[in-house]
Amino acid sequence: MTENDRLIIFVRNPEKGKVKTRLAKAIGDEQATALYRKMLLYTREVTKGLNADKCVYYSENVNNNDLWDNMVFDKHLQQGEDVGERMQNAFAEAFAAGKQRAIIIGSDCIELETYMIKEAFAVLESNDVVLGPAKDGGYYLIGMRKFLPTLFEDKTWSTPDVLMDTILDLKKMDAKYYLLKTLNDIDTIEDLDGLDKFPEQKSEDWF
């Protein structure tokens, strides 16, 4: 990994009532927002030491005074009508900036570890695309070494078919791809109950 690689982190601004809405139906808005803040802190900890160009893409507005250190993370605003268009535009910006490899992760997967992101960049040496399958049928990570905008078109996002539809696109274009370990995104109370334990965090502001 080098500065010619870009890690893009998609986050939501942690506003009460606007994050983890499906989970909030079971545990309430306040607890859901607090949990999402923990997810953001976890994501920061597993990414901050990576030797790559690191960019945080916010859903609503860029916050220059938050947990993402401005000296470590560049900050951008997501652009697009849906998550597919937003990812497509973020990849387009990365490759327009001359990056050789780019990866997008979200902030919902607290099973994701630093070595997995390193592995994802490494396999892009010999693959066009890398995907991190989520147990709900989507993906927690997508990366590529050349811009393939088709992967973000004609998809029904937040459904169990997203990963398979993406793989079918890759097969149609005869692109070489690699699948990482399947992990669990946290969107519902069932997802939360399915965790062995919430990862421990050494950061002083974890709690």
DAWO-V961350 format. One record per backbone hydrogen bond with DSSP energy under -0.5 kcal/mol. CO is the residue of the C=O (numbers start at 1). NH is the residue of the N-H. Records with the same first field share a line. If there is no record, write none. Layout:
CO: NH ; NH
//
This chain:
2: 5 ; 53
4: 100 ; 101
5: 53
6: 8 ; 103
7: 9 ; 55
8: 10 ; 105
9: 11 ; 57
11: 59
13: 15
15: 18 ; 19
20: 24
21: 25
23: 26 ; 27
24: 28
28: 32
29: 33
30: 34
31: 35
32: 36
33: 37
34: 38
35: 39
36: 40
37: 41
38: 42
39: 43
40: 44
41: 45
42: 46
43: 47
44: 47 ; 48
47: 50
50: 52
52: 54
53: 7 ; 55
54: 74
55: 9 ; 57
56: 58 ; 76
57: 11
58: 78
62: 64
67: 69
69: 72 ; 73
74: 56
76: 58
82: 86
83: 87
84: 88
85: 89
86: 90
87: 91
88: 92
89: 93
90: 94
91: 95
92: 96
93: 97
94: 99
95: 98
101: 6
102: 144
103: 8
104: 142
105: 10
108: 110 ; 186
109: 112
113: 116 ; 117
114: 118
115: 119
116: 120
117: 121
118: 122
119: 123
120: 124
121: 124
122: 125
123: 126 ; 127
128: 145 ; 146
129: 178
130: 143
131: 133 ; 180
132: 140 ; 141
133: 183
134: 137
137: 163
138: 134
140: 106
141: 132
142: 104
143: 130
144: 102
148: 151
149: 152
150: 153
155: 157
159: 162
161: 165
162: 166
163: 167
164: 168
165: 169
166: 170
167: 171
168: 172
169: 173
170: 175
171: 174
176: 128 ; 129
178: 131 ; 180
183: 135 ; 185
185: 187
188: 192
189: 193
190: 194
192: 195
203: 206
//
